[in-house]
């Protein structure tokens, strides 16, 4: 059967894509950000996931104001790279896993999560920046991707609790797929940032780190945080962190942290990154976990 | 962190929406704004196409007149007054298509909405960003009798 062997959380700031595409990732400004992903790049080479369920939000790229799906799942064989106003990023196109995606879509709907199904879509920085951070600049992405787009732009976005429950349902769906697949789920966006109004630039390191702590172990307190708390504490765009709860919900009752990274700033944003292993007796240490050498920074 | 016992479910939509107005210096993109700004945001979205960017740059006013936007909305766009555009229903991810049409970075465009110039805004970010202290709640600020609108509108 297919199984979810790890969860990865990461910010998806577009400037990181620019830094990667134009070879600026070792500049003074970007080096400390990218350094925090080196551990994960090595780990991913050992883990060799077959498929990533990549939870992200579209930023007025594939979706405009005409149609606003709360939860949308990509069921296509491939996804083009979006032109976000300065030409498409020079990264490989994204290969889907239509069999798994359709299986998840059907399972979720039967499990009473009324998903929107997407058969044609270009993907924007929300999806491609995490791929660049975790895999660098390969000629072809090393695994297939099931995009899962969440509306966090037009209010109300889904509640944290609903996101967590969707993650739980995704875990059930993946585990009922007959083919042996090593599946990871990634939650992207965040952490603190506000891109609008006189309060722009807000960063809350203390709250962000409370949130990172809350994803580890067997607590589920994060699922009950109301929207207004994300906005007050982490800025208006900090609401993207509800997407991390889909990832967390899909890892079962208990998790163990393999790697953690936090850095301020990247452009307007606090960068957060966490690698989690489900820790419910599954024994998913196929590659053997490396010691978390970067966690102390 | 505020816990509630309702399983996280919102009990009162009016209270849910009203709380957003208490956040200083922030326009939350609620349905009211999404409806008000629909055509302005769709105008901005149209700038994702190179030929539309060319036509807009050649005659901004004429291009805007093709859209059923209010005069105030058109003026906010012509003035690049992004706080005004937000007040009139704009959303920053849509307006960002205009940032890239103008060839300025997201961060620089964002800085124009604050009381800082881009250089000072960049310094603030590198120093750790804007503190949430005193920027969480207009009511809390007023109750403390201090600055009621730090980072405020």
Contacts between the chains, C-beta under 8 A, distances in Angstrom:
chain1	res1	chain2	res2	distance
A	14	B	106	7.0
A	15	B	106	7.5
A	15	B	107	7.9
A	59	B	93	4.6
A	59	B	96	7.6
A	60	B	41	7.5
A	60	B	44	7.8
A	60	B	45	6.1
A	60	B	91	7.2
A	60	B	93	4.2
A	60	B	94	4.8
A	60	B	96	7.4
A	60	B	97	7.2
A	61	B	48	7.7
A	64	B	41	7.5
A	64	B	42	6.3
A	64	B	45	4.6
A	64	B	94	7.8
A	65	B	34	6.8
A	65	B	38	5.6
A	65	B	41	5.2
A	65	B	42	5.8
A	65	B	45	7.4
A	65	B	94	7.6
A	66	B	42	7.8
A	83	B	48	6.3
A	84	B	48	7.1
A	84	B	100	7.3
A	85	B	47	6.6
A	85	B	48	5.6
A	85	B	53	8.0
A	85	B	96	7.4
A	85	B	97	5.1
A	85	B	100	3.5
A	85	B	101	6.8
A	86	B	100	5.3
A	153	B	29	6.3
A	153	B	91	6.5
A	153	B	93	5.9
A	154	B	29	5.7
A	154	B	31	7.4
A	154	B	34	5.2
A	154	B	91	7.7
A	155	B	20	7.7
A	155	B	28	6.0
A	155	B	29	5.8
A	155	B	30	4.5
A	155	B	31	6.8
A	155	B	34	7.9
A	156	B	10	7.7
A	156	B	16	7.4
A	156	B	30	8.0
A	159	B	8	5.3
A	159	B	9	6.7
A	159	B	10	7.2
A	160	B	8	5.9
A	161	B	7	5.9
A	161	B	8	3.5
A	161	B	9	6.9
A	192	B	129	7.0
A	194	B	26	6.9
A	194	B	130	7.8
A	195	B	92	5.0
A	195	B	106	7.1
A	195	B	110	5.3
A	196	B	26	7.1
A	196	B	27	6.5
A	196	B	82	7.7
A	196	B	86	5.9
A	196	B	92	4.4
A	196	B	110	7.1
A	196	B	113	6.2
A	197	B	25	4.7
A	197	B	26	5.0
A	197	B	27	5.7
A	197	B	83	6.3
A	197	B	86	6.2
A	197	B	113	5.5
A	197	B	153	6.9
A	198	B	24	7.6
A	198	B	25	3.6
A	198	B	83	7.0
A	198	B	113	6.2
A	198	B	114	5.5
A	198	B	115	6.4
A	198	B	151	5.5
A	198	B	152	6.1
A	198	B	153	6.0
A	199	B	23	7.5
A	199	B	24	5.7
A	199	B	25	3.2
A	199	B	26	5.3
A	199	B	114	7.9
A	199	B	130	6.8
A	199	B	135	5.7
A	199	B	151	3.9
A	199	B	152	7.3
A	200	B	25	7.7
A	200	B	110	4.8
A	200	B	111	7.3
A	200	B	113	5.5
A	200	B	114	5.3
A	200	B	121	7.9
A	200	B	130	7.5
A	201	B	110	7.4
A	201	B	111	7.9
A	201	B	114	6.6
A	201	B	121	6.3
A	201	B	124	5.8
A	201	B	125	5.9
A	201	B	129	5.4
A	201	B	130	4.2
A	202	B	129	6.3
A	202	B	130	4.5
A	202	B	131	7.8
A	202	B	132	6.0
A	202	B	135	6.3
A	202	B	151	7.4
A	203	B	125	7.7
A	203	B	128	6.1
A	203	B	129	2.7
A	203	B	130	6.5
A	203	B	131	7.9
A	204	B	132	4.7
A	205	B	128	7.1
A	207	B	132	7.5
A	210	B	1	6.9
A	221	B	1	7.1
A	221	B	3	7.0
A	223	B	8	6.1
A	224	B	3	5.9
A	224	B	4	6.2
A	224	B	7	7.1
A	224	B	8	4.2
A	225	B	1	6.3
A	225	B	2	7.7
A	225	B	8	7.5
A	226	B	2	6.8
A	226	B	4	7.0
A	226	B	8	7.0
A	226	B	10	7.5
A	227	B	16	7.6
A	228	B	16	7.7
A	228	B	19	4.6
A	228	B	20	6.7
A	228	B	23	7.7
A	229	B	1	6.8
A	229	B	2	6.0
A	231	B	20	6.9
A	231	B	23	5.7
A	231	B	26	6.8
A	231	B	28	6.6
A	232	B	23	5.8
A	232	B	132	7.4
A	232	B	136	4.5
A	232	B	137	6.6
A	233	B	132	6.0
A	233	B	136	7.1
A	234	B	132	7.9
A	236	B	23	7.8
A	236	B	26	5.3
A	236	B	28	6.4
A	264	B	125	7.8
A	264	B	128	5.5
A	264	B	129	6.0
A	265	B	125	4.3
A	265	B	126	6.4
A	265	B	128	7.5
A	265	B	129	5.9
A	267	B	105	7.7
A	267	B	106	6.4
A	267	B	107	4.8
A	267	B	125	7.5
A	268	B	106	7.1
A	268	B	107	5.5
A	268	B	110	5.7
A	268	B	125	6.5
A	270	B	129	7.1
